[in-house]
Amino acid sequence: MTRDGLGEWTQLPPAALGWLQDVVGAGLGVFSRHPIPVIGRSASLDRGHPDSGEVIPPLVALRLSHGSVLVAENEWLPELRPVVTGMPEDLLFSSFGAYELGRVILPYGYGVWGPTFYLFADMSTWRGEVDDRVELLGPESLGSVDYERFWHCYDGDATCGFGVMEDGELVALAAVRERGFGLQEIGMDVMPSARGHGLGRAVVGAAGTYVLNQGDVVMATTAPFNVPSARTLRSVGLVYAFSEISAYEGGFPLPPQPLGRPYPGAKIKNYYPDWAMNKDIEPSGR
């Protein structure tokens, strides 16, 4: 497996490649830039891919280092192609691109989420370390987790978890779930009161080491706005591979403002005044 000096996979790990081709329904040869291909998907994927069981959203756009592709419901293609064909990759994989895709699919009951960053690690990239604060959580312990707070940790889907307790309370958790093709994905949350002490790195490091010791490849996702998460994932050796935009059922979700700070204590402020903020955004349902 190969990665460049900028911290990006130049040749995808075989496990990641298998998963990616499963999502697209085709090989890497369909990816291009001028124009970005827009291809149809099988309606049977609504029930899960016959090989992996992966439930594929009705619209997925993926961006690799050598090109992109958008896969969507066949009935949407006549409306999507004029939007995507004339759009550069940088615009498609942005808030602007999500809004433009939303103009097409929101009337069908789907918003657009993304871009999402996908990162992977194998033994050649891994830098996770053992931390004595972390303990293994089995199915029984995971069953008592408050998933309203640990909402990135795969309620009902996790095979195991790695947590840190403080005063008898769970304050950091990295959960692991199977994704097929020799991939196991890690999702992580750290409670606000416990941030800034390396707990995210500790639990992700333990979870990733567990996955690699089973002979699998580590997978994780984050978003451009989630700076603390991206820093944590990269710090333990997860390497960026591609970006995704996908359909989201039930409205048009908007990301928050960027999380974290450039460095501890750095002053940050809104560039826009309050009166210029988007007043059309409704409160979260969480």
Backbone as CSV, one residue per row, in Angstrom:
resi,resn,N_x,N_y,N_z,CA_x,CA_y,CA_z,C_x,C_y,C_z
1,MET,0.834,-1.194,0.000,0.000,0.000,0.000,0.870,1.245,0.000
2,THR,0.398,2.255,-0.695,1.222,3.428,-0.923,0.501,4.680,-0.491
3,ARG,1.258,5.584,0.127,0.723,6.902,0.420,1.790,7.922,0.083
4,ASP,1.360,9.141,-0.259,2.337,10.149,-0.646,2.814,10.935,0.569
5,GLY,3.764,11.849,0.335,4.324,12.621,1.427,3.373,13.628,2.017
6,LEU,2.225,13.837,1.370,1.230,14.783,1.859,0.181,14.106,2.725
7,GLY,0.345,12.820,2.983,-0.602,12.129,3.844,-1.875,11.716,3.144
8,GLU,-1.760,11.214,1.907,-2.921,10.743,1.155,-2.558,9.424,0.490
9,TRP,-3.526,8.486,0.485,-3.290,7.215,-0.193,-3.187,7.464,-1.693
10,THR,-2.106,7.033,-2.326,-2.000,7.078,-3.778,-2.459,5.760,-4.391
11,GLN,-2.464,4.716,-3.596,-3.022,3.425,-3.992,-3.853,2.928,-2.825
12,LEU,-5.156,2.792,-3.027,-6.045,2.451,-1.928,-5.712,1.078,-1.352
13,PRO,-5.842,0.920,-0.031,-5.738,-0.418,0.548,-6.756,-1.342,-0.118
14,PRO,-6.408,-2.597,-0.398,-7.346,-3.497,-1.071,-8.708,-3.571,-0.397
15,ALA,-8.740,-3.568,0.932,-10.025,-3.617,1.633,-10.862,-2.387,1.316
16,ALA,-10.229,-1.209,1.298,-10.948,0.023,0.986,-11.412,0.025,-0.457
17,LEU,-10.592,-0.507,-1.352,-10.957,-0.570,-2.762,-12.177,-1.457,-2.963
18,GLY,-12.218,-2.600,-2.287,-13.378,-3.475,-2.402,-14.642,-2.811,-1.916
19,TRP,-14.560,-2.124,-0.787,-15.723,-1.418,-0.244,-16.174,-0.318,-1.191
20,LEU,-15.216,0.432,-1.745,-15.535,1.539,-2.641,-16.239,1.045,-3.898
21,GLN,-15.734,-0.025,-4.483,-16.356,-0.570,-5.686,-17.737,-1.126,-5.384
22,ASP,-17.939,-1.608,-4.178,-19.252,-2.074,-3.750,-20.250,-0.920,-3.734
23,VAL,-19.820,0.232,-3.230,-20.692,1.403,-3.156,-21.029,1.919,-4.550
24,VAL,-20.011,2.016,-5.407,-20.197,2.586,-6.742,-20.908,1.606,-7.667
25,GLY,-20.657,0.321,-7.475,-21.207,-0.669,-8.386,-20.399,-0.797,-9.655
26,ALA,-19.156,-0.295,-9.633,-18.274,-0.337,-10.797,-16.838,-0.152,-10.323
27,GLY,-15.891,-0.336,-11.232,-14.483,-0.204,-10.899,-14.000,1.229,-10.937
28,LEU,-12.717,1.410,-10.656,-12.140,2.749,-10.610,-12.110,3.417,-11.976
29,GLY,-12.284,2.644,-13.040,-12.256,3.215,-14.381,-13.380,4.187,-14.667
30,VAL,-14.446,4.175,-13.856,-15.564,5.098,-14.116,-15.285,6.499,-13.585
31,PHE,-14.273,6.664,-12.739,-13.985,7.973,-12.159,-13.327,8.875,-13.200
32,SER,-13.794,10.137,-13.249,-13.231,11.086,-14.199,-13.453,12.503,-13.676
33,ARG,-12.930,13.492,-14.412,-13.044,14.886,-13.983,-13.795,15.758,-14.977
34,HIS,-13.635,15.538,-16.248,-14.141,16.472,-17.259,-14.956,15.727,-18.313
35,PRO,-16.255,15.546,-18.105,-17.033,15.931,-16.918,-17.019,14.817,-15.868
36,ILE,-17.599,15.111,-14.705,-17.779,14.092,-13.674,-18.896,13.152,-14.118
37,PRO,-18.662,11.846,-14.197,-19.705,10.916,-14.631,-20.871,10.867,-13.639
38,VAL,-22.068,10.746,-14.185,-23.288,10.561,-13.392,-23.920,9.267,-13.873
39,ILE,-23.941,8.239,-13.012,-24.407,6.923,-13.427,-25.529,6.452,-12.515
40,GLY,-26.338,5.514,-13.016,-27.480,5.007,-12.265,-27.086,3.895,-11.310
41,ARG,-27.921,3.687,-10.322,-27.723,2.629,-9.337,-28.894,1.665,-9.393
42,SER,-28.698,0.462,-8.903,-29.751,-0.538,-8.859,-30.685,-0.271,-7.683
43,ALA,-31.980,-0.312,-7.935,-32.949,-0.104,-6.851,-32.838,-1.186,-5.792
44,SER,-32.294,-2.353,-6.147,-32.163,-3.445,-5.174,-31.209,-3.086,-4.044
45,LEU,-30.342,-2.076,-4.265,-29.398,-1.680,-3.223,-30.098,-1.039,-2.038
46,ASP,-31.373,-0.646,-2.194,-32.128,-0.119,-1.062,-32.227,-1.155,0.054
47,ARG,-32.162,-2.409,-0.319,-32.287,-3.494,0.659,-30.917,-4.021,1.097
48,GLY,-29.862,-3.402,0.610,-28.518,-3.836,0.954,-27.856,-4.554,-0.205
49,HIS,-26.564,-4.352,-0.364,-25.828,-5.006,-1.437,-25.844,-6.514,-1.207
50,PRO,-26.073,-7.306,-2.276,-26.191,-8.760,-2.086,-24.929,-9.411,-1.535
51,ASP,-23.759,-8.803,-1.754,-22.513,-9.404,-1.275,-22.141,-8.936,0.125
52,SER,-22.241,-7.616,0.366,-21.758,-7.071,1.638,-22.866,-6.720,2.618
53,GLY,-24.104,-6.561,2.132,-25.183,-6.101,2.993,-25.195,-4.600,3.188
54,GLU,-24.226,-3.896,2.599,-24.137,-2.443,2.719,-25.364,-1.790,2.084
55,VAL,-26.059,-0.945,2.851,-27.198,-0.202,2.317,-26.666,1.076,1.680
56,ILE,-26.808,1.193,0.371,-26.233,2.304,-0.378,-27.260,3.425,-0.476
57,PRO,-26.926,4.657,-0.096,-27.873,5.769,-0.232,-28.298,5.953,-1.686
58,PRO,-29.458,6.573,-1.921,-29.934,6.754,-3.295,-29.116,7.749,-4.108
59,LEU,-28.216,8.473,-3.467,-27.246,9.321,-4.176,-25.943,9.299,-3.395
60,VAL,-24.859,9.002,-4.094,-23.515,9.047,-3.506,-22.568,9.641,-4.537
61,ALA,-21.807,10.650,-4.130,-20.728,11.182,-4.961,-19.418,10.926,-4.238
62,LEU,-18.426,10.436,-4.965,-17.130,10.087,-4.385,-16.021,10.781,-5.163
63,ARG,-15.026,11.275,-4.430,-13.896,11.970,-5.049,-12.584,11.315,-4.643
64,LEU,-11.891,10.746,-5.622,-10.562,10.185,-5.417,-9.515,11.155,-5.948
65,SER,-8.254,10.792,-5.805,-7.189,11.674,-6.270,-7.187,11.833,-7.784
66,HIS,-7.728,10.847,-8.511,-7.680,10.897,-9.973,-9.033,11.172,-10.619
67,GLY,-10.060,11.488,-9.836,-11.352,11.797,-10.426,-12.504,11.504,-9.490
68,SER,-13.716,11.745,-9.995,-14.929,11.604,-9.186,-16.001,10.872,-9.972
69,VAL,-17.051,10.482,-9.266,-18.228,9.894,-9.887,-19.419,10.163,-8.986
70,LEU,-20.598,10.286,-9.572,-21.843,10.405,-8.813,-22.758,9.277,-9.246
71,VAL,-23.263,8.531,-8.265,-24.168,7.406,-8.499,-25.504,7.746,-7.857
72,ALA,-26.602,7.602,-8.608,-27.899,8.023,-8.083,-29.021,7.197,-8.687
73,GLU,-30.214,7.365,-8.090,-31.417,6.730,-8.625,-31.578,7.079,-10.106
74,ASN,-31.960,6.091,-10.893,-32.083,6.309,-12.331,-33.073,7.416,-12.677
75,GLU,-34.149,7.539,-11.903,-35.147,8.558,-12.225,-34.637,9.972,-11.976
76,TRP,-33.579,10.116,-11.184,-33.022,11.445,-10.907,-31.992,11.884,-11.943
77,LEU,-31.491,10.950,-12.735,-30.356,11.245,-13.612,-30.615,12.383,-14.593
78,PRO,-31.793,12.463,-15.256,-31.990,13.568,-16.197,-31.882,14.947,-15.553
79,GLU,-32.246,15.060,-14.266,-32.132,16.345,-13.573,-30.735,16.577,-13.010
80,LEU,-30.067,15.501,-12.615,-28.747,15.644,-11.999,-27.647,15.923,-13.016
81,ARG,-27.737,15.318,-14.184,-26.632,15.436,-15.142,-26.334,16.883,-15.531
82,PRO,-27.330,17.721,-15.833,-27.000,19.110,-16.169,-26.336,19.867,-15.019
83,VAL,-26.665,19.494,-13.780,-26.069,20.157,-12.613,-24.610,19.750,-12.449
84,VAL,-24.341,18.461,-12.561,-23.012,17.932,-12.257,-22.044,18.091,-13.423
85,THR,-22.530,17.947,-14.643,-21.646,17.923,-15.805,-20.811,19.193,-15.935
86,GLY,-21.391,20.337,-15.635,-20.652,21.585,-15.776,-20.005,22.079,-14.505
87,MET,-19.884,21.217,-13.492,-19.388,21.659,-12.189,-18.015,21.052,-11.892
88,PRO,-17.013,21.872,-11.597,-15.708,21.339,-11.187,-15.814,20.583,-9.864
89,GLU,-14.864,19.702,-9.631,-14.879,18.890,-8.413,-14.872,19.741,-7.149
90,ASP,-14.091,20.803,-7.131,-14.009,21.632,-5.928,-15.364,22.216,-5.558
91,LEU,-16.187,22.537,-6.552,-17.512,23.081,-6.272,-18.486,21.987,-5.867
92,LEU,-18.429,20.836,-6.549,-19.364,19.759,-6.219,-19.163,19.297,-4.780
93,PHE,-17.916,19.136,-4.364,-17.634,18.638,-3.012,-17.451,19.816,-2.054
94,SER,-18.536,20.558,-1.902,-18.559,21.746,-1.043,-19.997,21.999,-0.636
95,SER,-20.207,22.988,0.226,-21.573,23.367,0.603,-22.363,23.801,-0.622
96,PHE,-21.712,24.503,-1.539,-22.385,24.911,-2.772,-22.880,23.696,-3.544
97,GLY,-22.008,22.698,-3.703,-22.406,21.503,-4.423,-23.547,20.773,-3.742
98,ALA,-23.506,20.693,-2.412,-24.592,20.039,-1.678,-25.916,20.760,-1.908
99,TYR,-25.881,22.084,-1.890,-27.098,22.856,-2.138,-27.619,22.614,-3.558
100,GLU,-26.727,22.590,-4.542,-27.163,22.393,-5.927,-27.756,20.998,-6.128
101,LEU,-27.156,19.990,-5.518,-27.747,18.653,-5.578,-29.076,18.621,-4.834
102,GLY,-29.151,19.352,-3.722,-30.388,19.410,-2.955,-31.548,19.998,-3.734
103,ARG,-31.273,20.904,-4.657,-32.339,21.470,-5.494,-33.038,20.381,-6.299
104,VAL,-32.286,19.329,-6.617,-32.850,18.237,-7.406,-33.545,17.215,-6.520
105,ILE,-32.901,16.773,-5.434,-33.425,15.610,-4.711,-34.250,15.966,-3.482
106,LEU,-34.188,17.213,-3.010,-34.993,17.565,-1.836,-36.489,17.401,-2.094
107,PRO,-37.002,17.725,-3.292,-38.423,17.458,-3.554,-38.801,15.982,-3.462
108,TYR,-37.819,15.090,-3.552,-38.069,13.653,-3.410,-37.932,13.189,-1.956
109,GLY,-37.677,14.122,-1.044,-37.588,13.775,0.371,-36.185,13.534,0.885
110,TYR,-35.164,13.934,0.108,-33.782,13.712,0.518,-32.986,15.008,0.492
111,GLY,-32.255,15.248,1.579,-31.268,16.300,1.590,-29.915,15.736,1.196
112,VAL,-28.877,16.526,1.399,-27.527,16.117,1.016,-26.582,16.404,2.177
113,TRP,-25.748,15.426,2.515,-24.766,15.602,3.587,-23.364,15.419,3.013
114,GLY,-22.483,16.306,3.395,-21.102,16.164,2.980,-20.486,17.493,2.590
115,PRO,-19.208,17.452,2.225,-18.402,16.248,2.063,-17.965,15.625,3.385
116,THR,-17.820,14.310,3.340,-17.275,13.529,4.446,-15.908,13.003,4.032
117,PHE,-14.933,13.110,4.927,-13.594,12.589,4.663,-13.517,11.131,5.116
118,TYR,-12.982,10.264,4.267,-12.737,8.856,4.609,-11.240,8.638,4.786
119,LEU,-10.880,8.046,5.917,-9.481,7.773,6.238,-9.312,6.292,6.572
120,PHE,-8.124,5.762,6.261,-7.831,4.350,6.496,-6.426,4.209,7.081
121,ALA,-6.218,3.100,7.784,-4.894,2.804,8.330,-4.633,1.311,8.267
122,ASP,-3.392,0.963,7.982,-2.930,-0.411,8.124,-1.677,-0.391,9.000
123,MET,-1.022,-1.521,9.112,0.147,-1.604,9.989,1.267,-0.655,9.559
124,SER,1.327,-0.332,8.255,2.413,0.512,7.765,2.235,1.973,8.142
125,THR,1.020,2.385,8.483,0.776,3.793,8.808,0.465,4.022,10.282
126,TRP,0.158,2.951,11.017,-0.429,3.098,12.348,0.567,3.634,13.373
127,ARG,0.087,4.603,14.196,0.912,5.178,15.257,0.173,5.205,16.598
128,GLY,-0.886,4.412,16.710,-1.620,4.360,17.965,-0.784,3.749,19.080
129,GLU,-1.005,4.201,20.295,-0.232,3.738,21.442,-1.154,3.184,22.524
130,VAL,-0.605,2.300,23.352,-1.353,1.747,24.483,-1.467,2.811,25.567
131,ASP,-2.676,2.979,26.100,-2.920,3.957,27.166,-3.648,3.240,28.297
132,ASP,-3.074,3.259,29.478,-3.630,2.511,30.609,-4.991,3.025,31.060
133,ARG,-5.390,4.207,30.610,-6.694,4.745,31.000,-7.846,4.052,30.278
134,VAL,-7.548,3.354,29.214,-8.583,2.790,28.341,-8.942,1.378,28.776
135,GLU,-10.238,1.065,28.756,-10.698,-0.291,29.054,-11.623,-0.786,27.951
136,LEU,-11.588,-2.097,27.738,-12.424,-2.733,26.730,-13.854,-2.835,27.235
137,LEU,-14.812,-2.470,26.375,-16.235,-2.565,26.705,-16.883,-3.592,25.791
138,GLY,-17.470,-4.614,26.388,-18.158,-5.635,25.627,-19.610,-5.281,25.377
139,PRO,-20.370,-6.217,24.788,-21.773,-5.949,24.442,-22.622,-5.492,25.618
140,GLU,-22.429,-6.101,26.793,-23.247,-5.715,27.946,-22.976,-4.267,28.350
141,SER,-21.714,-3.881,28.403,-21.372,-2.502,28.763,-21.861,-1.521,27.709
142,LEU,-21.736,-1.889,26.433,-22.196,-1.004,25.363,-23.705,-0.816,25.411
143,GLY,-24.410,-1.818,25.923,-25.862,-1.711,26.014,-26.333,-0.648,26.975
144,SER,-25.476,-0.232,27.899,-25.863,0.792,28.870,-25.339,2.181,28.513
145,VAL,-24.717,2.326,27.343,-24.179,3.624,26.914,-25.316,4.569,26.547
146,ASP,-25.188,5.827,26.915,-26.154,6.857,26.542,-25.817,7.339,25.133
147,TYR,-26.521,6.793,24.140,-26.201,7.114,22.751,-26.749,8.461,22.303
148,GLU,-27.496,9.129,23.139,-27.828,10.519,22.851,-26.581,11.388,22.992
149,ARG,-25.675,10.969,23.860,-24.423,11.705,24.060,-23.299,11.131,23.197
150,PHE,-23.221,9.809,23.124,-22.187,9.156,22.312,-22.807,8.750,20.972
151,TRP,-23.200,9.743,20.211,-24.046,9.488,19.036,-23.255,9.127,17.782
152,HIS,-21.920,9.113,17.870,-21.113,8.617,16.757,-20.666,7.173,16.990
153,CYS,-21.229,6.501,17.979,-20.679,5.217,18.437,-21.559,4.017,18.119
154,TYR,-22.400,4.122,17.074,-23.048,2.958,16.468,-23.967,2.191,17.403
155,ASP,-24.964,2.855,17.912,-25.946,2.221,18.785,-26.516,0.967,18.121
156,GLY,-26.296,-0.178,18.733,-26.819,-1.443,18.228,-25.960,-2.118,17.176
157,ASP,-24.960,-1.422,16.620,-24.128,-1.990,15.557,-22.707,-2.301,15.999
158,ALA,-22.276,-1.746,17.112,-20.884,-1.917,17.533,-20.626,-3.342,18.009
159,THR,-19.477,-3.875,17.643,-19.062,-5.193,18.120,-18.313,-5.097,19.443
160,CYS,-17.661,-3.971,19.676,-16.976,-3.726,20.940,-16.658,-2.244,21.037
161,GLY,-16.176,-1.822,22.196,-15.818,-0.427,22.387,-14.619,-0.300,23.311
162,PHE,-14.011,0.868,23.273,-12.868,1.169,24.134,-13.137,2.510,24.789
163,GLY,-13.247,2.498,26.134,-13.693,3.690,26.840,-12.774,4.104,27.964
164,VAL,-12.995,5.331,28.409,-12.314,5.870,29.583,-13.381,6.302,30.577
165,MET,-13.242,5.851,31.822,-14.167,6.199,32.892,-13.510,7.211,33.824
166,GLU,-14.290,8.167,34.285,-13.847,9.114,35.307,-14.934,9.222,36.361
167,ASP,-14.586,8.908,37.606,-15.551,8.927,38.707,-16.774,8.071,38.391
168,GLY,-16.528,6.914,37.782,-17.596,5.981,37.473,-18.441,6.341,36.273
169,GLU,-18.061,7.370,35.544,-18.848,7.821,34.398,-18.021,7.706,33.125
170,LEU,-18.660,7.213,32.064,-17.995,7.109,30.768,-17.827,8.506,30.172
171,VAL,-16.590,8.882,29.858,-16.335,10.225,29.329,-15.733,10.200,27.929
172,ALA,-15.258,9.045,27.473,-14.709,8.922,26.121,-14.951,7.505,25.630
173,LEU,-15.326,7.382,24.363,-15.633,6.065,23.810,-15.273,6.028,22.332
174,ALA,-14.590,4.967,21.931,-14.394,4.635,20.523,-15.038,3.280,20.289
175,ALA,-16.038,3.236,19.416,-16.748,1.996,19.120,-16.281,1.444,17.775
176,VAL,-16.383,0.126,17.626,-15.925,-0.562,16.422,-17.098,-1.297,15.796
177,ARG,-17.240,-1.173,14.475,-18.256,-1.958,13.770,-17.681,-2.512,12.470
178,GLU,-18.224,-3.649,12.037,-17.795,-4.313,10.812,-18.358,-3.584,9.596
179,ARG,-17.532,-3.448,8.543,-18.001,-2.866,7.291,-17.781,-3.794,6.102
180,GLY,-17.341,-5.018,6.342,-17.097,-5.950,5.258,-15.767,-5.698,4.568
181,PHE,-15.355,-6.651,3.718,-14.135,-6.532,2.916,-12.867,-6.430,3.768
182,GLY,-12.929,-6.853,5.026,-11.765,-6.723,5.894,-11.590,-5.337,6.458
183,LEU,-12.682,-4.580,6.526,-12.680,-3.234,7.103,-13.447,-3.230,8.414
184,GLN,-12.927,-2.523,9.405,-13.673,-2.240,10.622,-13.593,-0.735,10.869
185,GLU,-14.753,-0.142,11.116,-14.852,1.313,11.257,-14.877,1.716,12.725
186,ILE,-14.252,2.844,13.022,-14.213,3.392,14.374,-15.000,4.693,14.417
187,GLY,-15.891,4.797,15.408,-16.581,6.052,15.697,-16.247,6.479,17.113
188,MET,-16.101,7.777,17.349,-15.560,8.245,18.625,-16.281,9.492,19.115
189,ASP,-16.500,9.554,20.426,-17.012,10.754,21.091,-16.274,10.948,22.408
190,VAL,-16.001,12.200,22.735,-15.442,12.580,24.035,-16.342,13.655,24.618
191,MET,-16.745,13.484,25.863,-17.622,14.453,26.494,-16.914,15.808,26.641
192,PRO,-17.660,16.904,26.493,-17.038,18.238,26.546,-16.188,18.477,27.787
193,SER,-16.639,17.970,28.936,-15.901,18.211,30.181,-14.557,17.493,30.228
194,ALA,-14.369,16.500,29.338,-13.149,15.689,29.370,-12.208,15.982,28.207
195,ARG,-12.541,16.956,27.377,-11.710,17.233,26.208,-10.427,17.961,26.596
196,GLY,-9.429,17.803,25.739,-8.162,18.475,25.967,-7.152,17.674,26.753
197,HIS,-7.456,16.393,27.005,-6.555,15.552,27.798,-6.088,14.315,27.028
198,GLY,-6.255,14.315,25.720,-5.782,13.200,24.912,-6.630,11.957,24.969
199,LEU,-7.880,12.081,25.451,-8.715,10.881,25.584,-9.184,10.368,24.226
200,GLY,-9.447,11.272,23.287,-9.841,10.834,21.955,-8.748,10.002,21.310
201,ARG,-7.538,10.494,21.367,-6.403,9.745,20.819,-6.236,8.416,21.544
202,ALA,-6.453,8.402,22.854,-6.273,7.175,23.633,-7.262,6.093,23.212
203,VAL,-8.554,6.446,23.106,-9.553,5.417,22.787,-9.482,5.003,21.321
204,VAL,-9.218,5.950,20.418,-9.070,5.591,19.004,-7.821,4.735,18.811
205,GLY,-6.749,5.065,19.529,-5.542,4.256,19.441,-5.777,2.823,19.878
206,ALA,-6.531,2.641,20.951,-6.834,1.287,21.424,-7.727,0.545,20.443
207,ALA,-8.732,1.235,19.914,-9.658,0.596,18.976,-8.952,0.201,17.689
208,GLY,-8.129,1.091,17.156,-7.419,0.784,15.924,-6.427,-0.351,16.089
209,THR,-5.737,-0.389,17.208,-4.802,-1.485,17.479,-5.537,-2.817,17.536
210,TYR,-6.720,-2.816,18.143,-7.557,-4.021,18.194,-7.908,-4.489,16.784
211,VAL,-8.323,-3.565,15.922,-8.706,-3.918,14.548,-7.511,-4.496,13.791
212,LEU,-6.379,-3.837,13.877,-5.196,-4.282,13.146,-4.704,-5.633,13.649
213,ASN,-4.820,-5.885,14.934,-4.403,-7.178,15.484,-5.284,-8.320,15.000
214,GLN,-6.469,-7.988,14.492,-7.337,-9.002,13.892,-7.036,-9.209,12.413
215,GLY,-6.079,-8.453,11.885,-5.713,-8.574,10.483,-6.551,-7.736,9.551
216,ASP,-7.358,-6.820,10.081,-8.212,-5.971,9.259,-7.615,-4.576,9.098
217,VAL,-8.270,-3.774,8.270,-7.875,-2.387,8.022,-8.805,-1.465,8.795
218,VAL,-8.247,-0.401,9.356,-9.026,0.572,10.130,-9.634,1.603,9.188
219,MET,-10.899,1.918,9.431,-11.620,2.925,8.649,-12.251,3.919,9.619
220,ALA,-12.249,5.190,9.255,-12.918,6.211,10.059,-13.327,7.353,9.145
221,THR,-14.336,8.099,9.563,-14.786,9.248,8.790,-14.858,10.474,9.686
222,THR,-14.742,11.624,9.057,-14.950,12.887,9.746,-15.362,13.916,8.701
223,ALA,-15.550,15.152,9.127,-16.033,16.193,8.228,-15.095,17.389,8.265
224,PRO,-15.112,18.239,7.239,-14.210,19.398,7.216,-14.345,20.305,8.428
225,PHE,-15.563,20.411,8.987,-15.764,21.301,10.127,-15.241,20.714,11.436
226,ASN,-15.063,19.387,11.493,-14.697,18.734,12.756,-13.174,18.633,12.873
227,VAL,-12.568,19.772,13.127,-11.109,19.843,13.195,-10.536,18.946,14.297
228,PRO,-11.100,18.940,15.522,-10.538,18.059,16.553,-10.552,16.584,16.157
229,SER,-11.641,16.143,15.527,-11.729,14.748,15.106,-10.676,14.431,14.051
230,ALA,-10.546,15.288,13.045,-9.562,15.048,11.986,-8.148,15.013,12.553
231,ARG,-7.857,15.903,13.483,-6.532,15.906,14.106,-6.273,14.603,14.861
232,THR,-7.276,14.140,15.591,-7.115,12.897,16.352,-6.869,11.716,15.427
233,LEU,-7.684,11.593,14.384,-7.552,10.458,13.477,-6.192,10.452,12.788
234,ARG,-5.764,11.602,12.318,-4.465,11.680,11.647,-3.306,11.420,12.613
235,SER,-3.493,11.806,13.876,-2.401,11.662,14.843,-2.061,10.209,15.133
236,VAL,-3.028,9.306,14.943,-2.766,7.891,15.214,-2.449,7.105,13.944
237,GLY,-2.350,7.797,12.804,-1.916,7.128,11.589,-2.983,6.840,10.570
238,LEU,-4.210,7.320,10.783,-5.222,7.193,9.735,-4.897,8.188,8.622
239,VAL,-5.013,7.730,7.375,-4.584,8.510,6.218,-5.779,8.759,5.303
240,TYR,-5.908,10.000,4.848,-7.027,10.379,3.971,-6.986,9.589,2.665
241,ALA,-8.178,9.151,2.205,-8.273,8.405,0.953,-9.222,9.051,-0.048
242,PHE,-10.419,9.455,0.392,-11.370,10.065,-0.537,-12.449,10.808,0.227
243,SER,-13.244,11.581,-0.516,-14.366,12.336,0.047,-15.676,11.817,-0.520
244,GLU,-16.748,12.012,0.237,-18.072,11.533,-0.161,-19.122,12.596,0.116
245,ILE,-20.092,12.693,-0.784,-21.337,13.414,-0.540,-22.454,12.396,-0.729
246,SER,-23.462,12.393,0.143,-24.508,11.383,0.030,-25.876,11.950,0.378
247,ALA,-26.903,11.264,-0.110,-28.281,11.636,0.193,-28.588,11.357,1.654
248,TYR,-29.439,12.204,2.218,-29.819,12.118,3.638,-31.336,12.225,3.706
249,GLU,-31.978,11.169,4.184,-33.439,11.138,4.181,-34.019,12.025,5.277
250,GLY,-35.015,12.828,4.914,-35.768,13.580,5.911,-35.315,14.998,6.148
251,GLY,-35.152,15.771,5.099,-34.773,17.170,5.273,-33.348,17.431,4.842
252,PHE,-32.954,18.694,4.923,-31.626,19.101,4.459,-30.762,19.456,5.663
253,PRO,-29.810,18.586,6.048,-28.998,18.831,7.247,-27.857,19.799,6.954
254,LEU,-27.596,20.694,7.872,-26.486,21.626,7.722,-25.429,21.362,8.788
255,PRO,-24.161,21.438,8.424,-23.098,21.247,9.414,-23.004,22.446,10.343
256,PRO,-22.373,22.275,11.495,-22.170,23.407,12.396,-21.009,24.265,11.918
257,GLN,-20.750,25.331,12.652,-19.524,26.071,12.412,-18.326,25.178,12.749
258,PRO,-17.135,25.516,12.266,-15.964,24.701,12.596,-15.785,24.529,14.102
259,LEU,-15.415,23.320,14.497,-15.202,23.001,15.903,-13.728,23.185,16.264
260,GLY,-13.475,23.456,17.529,-12.111,23.566,18.019,-11.482,24.925,17.756
261,ARG,-10.177,24.978,17.982,-9.377,26.193,17.783,-8.088,25.812,17.048
262,PRO,-7.424,26.773,16.400,-6.135,26.446,15.773,-5.128,25.894,16.779
263,TYR,-5.121,26.426,17.991,-4.298,25.920,19.085,-4.955,26.355,20.387
264,PRO,-4.676,25.704,21.513,-5.332,26.057,22.777,-5.161,27.535,23.111
265,GLY,-6.277,28.175,23.432,-6.252,29.575,23.806,-6.323,30.547,22.652
266,ALA,-6.240,30.056,21.413,-6.320,30.949,20.256,-7.680,31.630,20.214
267,LYS,-7.696,32.915,19.895,-8.944,33.657,19.799,-9.555,33.451,18.421
268,ILE,-10.829,33.091,18.417,-11.560,32.919,17.163,-12.845,33.727,17.251
269,LYS,-13.348,34.211,16.124,-14.554,35.026,16.141,-15.327,34.827,14.849
270,ASN,-16.618,35.130,14.899,-17.438,35.083,13.704,-17.002,36.176,12.734
271,TYR,-16.755,35.806,11.496,-16.433,36.787,10.461,-17.676,37.583,10.089
272,TYR,-18.844,36.880,10.073,-20.108,37.543,9.759,-20.753,38.057,11.042
273,PRO,-21.418,39.206,10.987,-22.193,39.675,12.146,-23.439,38.820,12.331
274,ASP,-24.035,38.875,13.516,-25.203,38.050,13.815,-26.335,38.278,12.826
275,TRP,-26.537,39.537,12.414,-27.677,39.816,11.534,-27.525,39.169,10.160
276,ALA,-26.286,38.804,9.796,-26.045,38.202,8.487,-26.091,36.676,8.516
277,MET,-26.274,36.081,9.696,-26.357,34.627,9.794,-27.630,34.122,9.117
278,ASN,-27.616,32.857,8.723,-28.757,32.249,8.042,-29.893,32.026,9.040
279,LYS,-30.933,32.842,8.937,-32.063,32.759,9.873,-33.050,31.653,9.500
280,ASP,-32.829,31.007,8.360,-33.745,29.956,7.918,-33.417,28.591,8.518
281,ILE,-32.312,28.487,9.251,-31.907,27.198,9.817,-32.761,26.873,11.037
282,GLU,-33.393,25.701,11.022,-34.222,25.267,12.142,-33.367,24.533,13.175
283,PRO,-33.811,24.485,14.436,-33.040,23.794,15.478,-32.885,22.305,15.178
284,SER,-31.821,21.728,15.698,-31.583,20.302,15.539,-32.664,19.512,16.248
285,GLY,-32.980,18.337,15.694,-33.946,17.457,16.339,-33.319,16.570,17.382
286,ARG,-31.982,16.658,17.558,-31.297,15.786,18.526,-31.545,16.284,19.936
